[in-house]
Amino acid sequence: MPRSTNARRWPKEGSEAAVIPCPWLCHTPCELPGMKEPLSKIYGNVFTVHFGPRRVVVLAGYETIKDALLNHAEEFGERAEIPIFRKMTQGNGIAFSHGELWKTMRRFTLSTLRDFGMGKRTLEIRILEEVNALIKYFESYHGEWKPIDTKMILNNAVSNVICSILFGERFEYDDPVFLALLNMCSKMPINSKTSLAPQLYNFYPSLGFLSGASKIVLQNISELNAFLQKLFQEHKEELNENDLTGFVDAFLLKQKQKPHTAFNNGNLMFSTLDLFAAGTETTSTTVRWGLLLMMKYPEIQRKIQEEMNHVIEPGELPKLEDRKKMPYTEAVIHEIQRFANIVPMGVSRSTPSDVNFRGYVIPKGTEIIPLLTSALNDELHWKTPDQFNPSHFLDASGNFIRREAFIPFSIGRRACLGEGLAKMELFLFFSGLLRKFVFQPPPGVDKSDLDLTADVGFTLTPMPHLVCAVPCE
């Protein structure tokens, strides 16, 4: 059973090592023998858990997370040192960099994403192009009751959007370069669901040679680096300062203008990978959850399609300008994100100095887990937190309402910088697919048999399942 104490009562040296806690850190009732209460109800909303020899402070509940990440943004504003990612990135990139380097990379990335259309019509056109390609893929089944595994195709479609931003072009789904890139990225630790090696390395980095994690990571990175460097070289040779095609071109131009600065090859590679990973896994997984939930709750699917029939012209796909006229659809998309809870522990922060927080002294360099699942399931903010219920985001008149505790992208200084892109993609992909198809379980499978249990990794993904996409009449 996990050992847990209040944050100011650190365990004595040599105290009993803890078993690794469940992925939700027992905010919901834990299935471990003898533990029926969430840890936050036993120890409060600020408590300590042990990951092997590492002591980690957990923040539970929306008010606690908000207080820390917004009201004490500087004190909780660093990224935690996660050994497997430190080994992999050497401190480069956006997601796991620190200090001035992180600020420089984040400013540049946000500015460049805006330049290439984030939140603008130009990016909407790129996403709609991919939605149409995805629709054609489903239509290739000719309306037959032929079940489809949507994992790969949705991943490819969403990846193509970020590829168009990074490289200035999309790929055909069977393009060998595209497939090679996806395959190598799938082997990264953040996408690993089958091996404990990355976790063991994080707990005991000095014993990394025993788990083999260090060797595997370095080998994968070497292959990926060689692959990406070829793409970067092609862009460098064809670089036109007056016609930049995407993020990579913008970075190469900055590198040319400011040599011997943070705009080096290491940051080019890992900033590109950070954007690729962040712009693929979470969005495609959310859409998969959405289609599974529509099969589970066909009455909700019908209501979305009825709303679209009143708003969208026949034969047209929904556009971003239609969102305000589709409050029910918007509520369903938000509830999919809340219910699916795909990044339950967020990404760890750390304290750059000693912090006095809510009566606790948290030492410098302590890893902090803002438990996002505790906000998305906070009983103080959600009427039925354990149920899929779109009315969480609707008022009595059926108008869409924003909810303060809805923080799937986290909050504060280290919040997801791709939030704007993700919101655009989720609306256009989800509503576009439901505009063209009714999603149903395969023949012989009843909706009551559909499993909503999550497959646990860095993200919570749906268990393997098949989908039937029946063209709308």
C-alpha positions, -999 to 999 in steps of 0.1 A, spaced: 0 0 0 14 35 -8 29 53 20 15 89 22 21 118 46 14 155 48 38 175 28 56 191 58 61 157 75 87 141 53 94 104 60 126 97 80 156 83 62 154 46 58 117 45 62 96 19 44 97 22 6 63 27 -10 46 6 -37 40 26 -69 6 42 -65 -22 37 -91 -22 62 -120 -48 84 -105 -29 85 -72 -61 72 -55 -81 104 -59 -109 79 -68 -113 49 -45 -83 27 -49 -86 -10 -56 -55 -19 -35 -64 -42 -6 -76 -24 25 -78 11 8 -113 22 0 -109 60 4 -91 84 -20 -58 95 -6 -69 131 -8 -98 123 16 -74 107 40 -45 131 39 -60 163 25 -54 181 -8 -16 184 -4 1 152 4 33 132 -4 36 98 -21 67 78 -28 77 66 -63 105 43 -53 130 65 -36 115 97 -50 92 119 -29 65 136 -48 40 162 -36 5 158 -50 -20 187 -54 -56 175 -54 -89 194 -61 -95 223 -84 -91 250 -58 -57 237 -46 -44 233 -82 -56 268 -91 -41 283 -60 -7 267 -68 -5 271 -105 -21 305 -109 -17 323 -75 18 309 -69 28 306 -106 65 313 -100 69 290 -71 54 260 -90 65 271 -125 94 248 -133 93 215 -151 103 185 -130 135 167 -138 122 134 -152 153 111 -157 141 93 -189 133 126 -206 165 143 -194 184 114 -209 165 117 -241 164 155 -247 195 167 -228 174 197 -217 165 207 -253 130 215 -267 100 230 -251 82 204 -229 111 195 -206 135 225 -208 141 250 -180 147 286 -173 156 311 -200 159 283 -226 123 273 -220 111 309 -221 129 315 -254 116 283 -271 80 289 -258 79 325 -270 93 315 -304 69 286 -308 38 305 -298 47 333 -322 54 309 -350 22 289 -345 3 321 -347 21 331 -379 12 298 -394 -25 301 -386 -33 290 -351 -67 304 -344 -70 317 -380 -89 307 -411 -57 295 -428 -53 267 -403 -90 258 -404 -86 252 -441 -57 228 -434 -77 209 -408 -108 207 -430 -86 193 -458 -76 165 -434 -112 160 -423 -122 154 -459 -94 129 -464 -105 111 -433 -141 110 -445 -130 96 -479 -112 68 -459 -144 59 -441 -164 61 -473 -140 36 -490 -159 10 -470 -189 17 -492 -213 18 -462 -208 -18 -455 -211 -32 -420 -174 -36 -420 -159 -28 -386 -129 -4 -385 -102 0 -359 -99 38 -358 -67 41 -338 -42 42 -367 -63 63 -391 -72 89 -366 -36 91 -354 -25 96 -390 -51 122 -397 -43 143 -367 -6 139 -372 -10 153 -407 -23 185 -393 8 191 -372 30 179 -401 15 206 -423 24 232 -396 59 218 -391 69 210 -426 44 229 -447 29 199 -463 6 169 -455 14 133 -463 -7 106 -479 -16 80 -453 5 53 -471 35 76 -476 65 55 -464 83 87 -450 52 95 -430 47 59 -418 83 57 -407 81 89 -387 49 77 -370 65 44 -362 96 59 -346 76 83 -326 54 55 -313 84 40 -296 91 71 -275 87 67 -237 57 91 -236 38 67 -259 49 34 -243 22 13 -228 37 -21 -228 70 -17 -209 78 -8 -173 114 0 -183 109 38 -187 91 40 -153 118 19 -136 145 41 -151 127 72 -136 125 56 -102 161 42 -102 181 61 -129 214 48 -115 202 13 -123 191 21 -158 215 -4 -173 195 -32 -155 162 -22 -171 177 -15 -205 157 17 -207 187 40 -212 200 19 -241 166 17 -257 159 54 -254 193 64 -269 189 39 -298 154 52 -306 166 88 -304 196 81 -326 173 66 -353 148 95 -350 175 121 -351 191 106 -383 156 106 -399 147 141 -390 181 155 -399 175 144 -435 142 163 -435 158 194 -419 186 193 -445 161 193 -473 143 223 -459 177 241 -453 187 236 -489 154 249 -502 149 277 -476 134 308 -490 133 337 -465 104 352 -483 83 320 -484 86 301 -452 65 269 -453 62 260 -416 78 259 -382 110 241 -394 117 268 -420 110 295 -394 135 279 -369 161 274 -396 158 311 -405 162 321 -369 192 297 -367 208 315 -397 201 349 -383 213 341 -347 240 314 -348 255 301 -315 223 308 -296 194 286 -283 184 281 -320 207 251 -324 201 216 -339 192 200 -306 164 225 -299 152 222 -335 149 185 -332 132 183 -298 110 213 -303 98 196 -335 92 163 -316 75 181 -287 50 197 -312 45 164 -331 39 144 -299 16 171 -283 -2 177 -315 -10 140 -322 -15 117 -292 -39 137 -270 -62 150 -299 -65 117 -317 -71 99 -284 -99 123 -275 -116 119 -309 -114 81 -304 -131 85 -270 -157 107 -286 -167 81 -312 -168 53 -286 -190 74 -264 -213 82 -293 -218 44 -299 -224 40 -262 -249 69 -261 -267 70 -295 -293 94 -282 -266 120 -277 -252 113 -312 -287 118 -327 -291 151 -308 -258 164 -322 -268 155 -357 -302 171 -353 -285 203 -341 -262 203 -372 -292 197 -395 -307 230 -383 -274 249 -385 -253 235 -414 -264 237 -450 -270 204 -467 -238 188 -480 -216 212 -460 -192 204 -431 -193 224 -399 -168 254 -397 -154 272 -367 -178 300 -372 -207 275 -366 -195 267 -330 -215 294 -314 -246 281 -331 -240 245 -319 -241 247 -281 -250 211 -276 -222 198 -298 -198 221 -280 -210 208 -246 -206 172 -257 -170 178 -269 -161 194 -236 -177 166 -217 -157 140 -237 -125 158 -226 -137 159 -190 -149 123 -188 -121 108 -208 -95 126 -186 -67 114 -209 -38 131 -190 -49 124 -154 -17 135 -137 -8 163 -160 29 168 -165 50 172 -134 61 206 -121 89 213 -96 96 241 -71 126 263 -81 130 273 -44 116 264 -10 78 271 -10 54 279 18 20 267 6 -11 263 26 8 257 58 33 233 43 70 237 36 78 222 2 116 220 -4 134 233 -35 135 208 -63 104 188 -52 85 172 -79 48 184 -80 20 165 -96 -11 187 -103 -37 159 -103 -59 171 -131 -83 142 -127 -91 156 -92 -103 188 -109 -122 172 -137 -140 150 -112 -142 175 -83 -176 169 -66 -177 206 -57 -178 216 -94 -195 187 -112 -231 175 -105 -224 139 -117 -186 136 -119 -185 99 -126 -211 100 -154 -209 111 -190 -232 141 -188 -231 169 -214 -255 190 -193 -224 198 -172 -217 225 -198 -253 237 -205 -275 261 -186 -313 257 -181 -319 272 -215 -296 249 -234 -268 275 -238 -232 265 -236 -215 275 -204 -178 275 -195 -168 258 -163 -139 270 -142 -128 235 -131 -125 223 -168 -87 222 -171 -77 193 -193 -48 214 -208 -37 224 -173 -33 260 -163 -6 285 -155 29 290 -169 33 255 -181 -1 250 -196 -3 232 -230 8 257 -257 -12 237 -283 -45 243 -266 -58 266 -293 -49 241 -321 -64 212 -301 -97 229 -296 -99 237 -334 -91 201 -343 -115 185 -318 -145 206 -331 -137 202 -368 -128 165 -367 -156 154 -343 -184 174 -358 -172 167 -394 -173 130 -388 -207 130 -372 -220 152 -400 -213 124 -425 -216 92 -404 -236 75 -377 -212 55 -355 -225 22 -343 -211 -10 -326 -202 -39 -349 -230 -64 -357 -237 -86 -327 -223 -61 -302 -248 -43 -280 -240 -8 -268 -242 -21 -232 -212 -43 -240 -190 -14 -250 -161 -10 -225 -153 25 -212 -124 12 -191 -92 31 -199 -60 15 -211 -34 30 -188 -2 46 -200 11 82 -199 -24 89 -214 -56 71 -208 -68 56 -241 -98 35 -250 -94 -2 -249 -91 -18 -284 -125 -17 -301 -141 -16 -335 -164 10 -351 -189 9 -379 -193 42 -398 -227 41 -415 -232 71 -439 -259 95 -429 -290 93 -451 
